[in-house]
Amino acid sequence: MEDNLKNVDMRTVRDLQLLVAGFVSRYLVLNPVA
């Protein structure tokens, strides 16, 4: 049970990282800093 929960947490964290990376890249493309 605990191992399964840990696996779900790791997968969720990885999905969130991908989602955040997508938003950041899109934001940088739409609003170039330099």
Secondary structure by P-SEA (a helix, b strand, c coil): caaaaaaaaaaaaaaaaaaaaaaaaaaaaacccc
